[in-house]
Amino acid sequence: MPAAAPAGVGEEAPAEANDSAAAFSLDTGWRLHPQVAVRPEPFGALLYHFHTRKLSFLKSPAMVAVIKALDTQPTARAACLEAGVDINEPQVARLYVHALGRLAETKMIVPR
């Protein structure tokens, strides 16, 4: 069963969000920032950045699985596939690139 798109990400991303998504590469290795803690929650997880004091909500268990897989997979694309996300489906890819791009923009995830 394919993973659902990340909750909280609309069908059409705002124009400014497209900039962050355009800068995000699925074919780059990413990891959780060393100063970010992941707290599992019934809805998904909370990410807390101890340096910036920012909080992010991951409202999708599939997105939590992708974030966890970033540490063990060579690329974000491989992490998505490991988490069961059909990243080769264009609509799914657009949503996950947007969500991951926002996490990269806020320094929750960083390139390796």
Buried (B, 14 or more C-beta within 10 A) or exposed (E): EEBBBBBBBEEEBEEEBBEBBEEBBBEEBBBBBEEBEBEEEEEBBBBBBEEEEEEBBBBBBBBBBBBBBBEEBEBBBBBBBBBBBEBEEEEBBBBBBBBBBBBBBBBBBBEE
